Amino acid sequence: MDRYCVTFKLKTEKYQEDILNKRFEIGRRLYNAVLSKANKRYLSMIRTRKYRKLAEQIRSTSDSTERKRLYKFLNDMYIQYGLSEYALQKDVQGMQHYFSKNIDSFTAQKIVTRVWSSLERLLFKNGESVHFKKYGQLNSLEGKSNKTGIRFKDNFLIWNGVKIPVKIDYNNPYECQAMQGEICYCRIKRKFVRNKYKYYLQIVFKGTPPAKIDKNGEFKRRIGNGPVGLDIGNQTIAIVSNTDVRLIELADRVDNIEKEKRRILRYLDRSRRATNPGNFNEDGTVKKGRLEWKKSNRYIKAQKKLKELYRKQADVREYQHQLLSNYILSLGNRIKVEDMDFSALQRRSKKTEKNYNGKFRCKKRFGKSLANKAPAKLLTILDNKLRYFGEVLIRVNTKDVRASQYNHFDSSYNRKELSQRWNNFNGVKVQRDLYSAFLIQHVKDDLCTIDQEGCAADFEKFKAMHDKEIERLSNSILSKPLMNVL
């Protein structure tokens, strides 16, 4: 079922904000309580001889029929130990009863759904551990329908005795048309903006979002026609279509806050040690057990400053991703990209290597750049927008296509070092990322092979647009990510 979300600001009074903050805290504690119970069951299960033997059998067998049979036994163990969403829903019923004046049963059930999605990564997606919510980390609560619990009615948010006006601009054609749709459920969200929380109501509607119209009554956004190839990296994206070629830095207006963040974190550590000397051992490590931490006013102020930095960075990044996705949509409707595992790029390298001076190389990889640029977020936004037009983001098979190694002139594959940013085909120089995007654009419908005839027919046109883009970049002041790819 297609759904879309529209965010409206809440006109809250101080006492209403206090009630909402109290309910967010209760929701956080419910989340942690259910997660703790599920984690204990999981730890009890993996200690059993039966589970260890079953896991070893699954690892050692490659027969698909046998693996299905073993996975069925494993699933039975999950049910036996109460590791299912249904079992967790039953657990939260008794907990929610004590907080029924603040948290309704539907909201509690959606909290369990979030717990289960966290546990699923541990059970089925090679997650290492579950993570509990710290104080102030749970910033959204949602219902299951608009009939009870958190609901919208007559321009008001109504929830367990709280009635808050919702700021809706009915003169805005988009908001006016959206409000005529069928409401699926509502979500309350709070955002820390300039040292205070602001509160929003996100209404999730059924169907596709209304098209935005300008003052002249024409559509603001239009989807193009034809194939588009994307070669996305951790900081840049190469775009190739029938009408345009672009090499763009992702979210170039996002400030790199690493230096400022490091400075604030060092200050927080010094302040924490000075204010709580009894919580540390002689060697500087934190003592074990439950500790009471005191925070100075300056410490709290620095925490808020760090939180504001993260908020600004996220807002700018999201805004730029939205603009870039709209531009990509205007180029074509069959948008192809390599299927990449960005989470694997965040992990530290397991291999220990030395450089030419004999010193050990750093094992850190692309975690910071991925956090700053969020390429996976761009692809998610693009896929969502495509679905509104009845299309999907086409993910080609990375291992079979090998766009960075392929040469369409002689159908050969040549492995290249990451530092080699240009391809040279008998004197014809082509930038590596743009050429990869060109090849991805010409991937066949099987998503595994490249259309060599199509590449040969379109290469001359691509080369002309490629040279024009390289000239544009050469005449502009390049940022570090773009300098590294040219």
C-alpha positions, 0 to 999 in steps of 0.5 A: 500500500502506498503511503506518504507523510506530511508534517505539521507544527503543533501549537503547544503550551508549556504544560502540554510540552511537559505532558508530551515530554513525560510520555516520551520518557515513559515510551523510552522506558517501555522500549528498554524494558521490552528490549531487555526482556527480549535480550535476556531470552536471546542470551539464554537461547544462544547458551544452550547446547541445542542452539550451538549445535544447530548454528554449527550445522547451518554454517557447515552445510551448503545444501539449500534443502537441508538449510531450509530444514535447519532454519525451520528448527531454528525458527521453532527455537525462536518461538519457544523462547518468546523471540517473536513480535507476537510474544513481545506484544503480550509482554508489553500488555502488562507493562502498559497497564500501569501507564494507561493514562499516558500511553495507550495500548496502540502506541505501546504496540508500535513501540514493540514493533520498533523493538522487534525491528531492532531484534530482527537485525540481531537474529537475521541480519548479522547484528552484533548486539541490541542498543538501548535508548538513552535519556532523551533519545526517543523522540517520536511516538506513533499510533496504529490508526486514526480511530483511537490513541494518537489521532487527528480530528478537526485540526487538533491532535487528540491523545489521552486527554491532551488536545493540541491545535495543529498549524495547517495552511489551507491556502497552501494547495499541497497541504489542502489537497493532502488533508482531503486524503484518508489518514492511516495513522499519526505520529508525534515528533519532537526536534531539538532546535536552538536549545529547545524542543519543538513539536510536530504532528506527522500525518501518514496518508494512504495513497500517493502525495498530491503533485505540487503546483506553482503560481501559474497552475503548472506542475513543479516536478516532472519525471523525465523519460529514458535511462539514467545511470548513477555511480554513487560513492561515499562522497560524490555521485556521477550522473549520466542520462541521454541529455546531461552528464554530471559529477556532483559532490553529495550535500556540499553545503554540509559542514564537516563538524568533526573538529568542532565535535572532537573539541566539545567531546574532549571538554565534556570528558574533562568536565565529567572527570572533574565533577565526578572524581569518585566514578573513575579508577586510578588508571582513568577507567570508569568504575563498574556498577551503577554510578551517579553522575553530576553535570555542571551547567556548562556541561549541559550547555556543551551537550546542547551545542553538540546536539544542535550541530547534529541537527543542523547537519541533518537538516541541510543534508536532507534538503540537498538530497531532496533537491538532487533527487528532484533533478535526477528524476527530471532526467529519466524514469529508468534510474539504475544504480549499483547495489551497494552495502554502505554499512560494510564500508563503515566497518573497520578493516580487519586486515593489518597493513603497513605503509612504505615507511613501515608504519601500520595503516589506519584501519578506519575506512569511510565511516565519517564521510558516510555519516556526513554525506549519507549516500544511502539516504539519497537512494532511499529518497529517490526510490520513494519519489519514483514509487509516486510515479509508478517506478522503482529504483533499479539496482544492478548486480554489482559483482556481475556488472563490474562497471569500474573494470569493464571496457566496452570497446573490447569487452574486457575487464581490467581491475584498477586501483582505487587511486586510478581515477581516469580510463585511457582507451587508445588515447581517449581519456574518460573520468572513471566515475562518469564512465561507470555511470555510463555503463550502468545506464546501459545495463540490460534488463537482466541487471547483470550484463552491459549492452555493448552495442548500445554503449558503442552507439551512445559513446560519442554523445556521452564523450561530448557531454563528458568533456563539457562537464570536465571543463566546467569542473576545471573552471570552478573551485573544487572541494576536496571530494571532487579534487580526489576524483579528478 
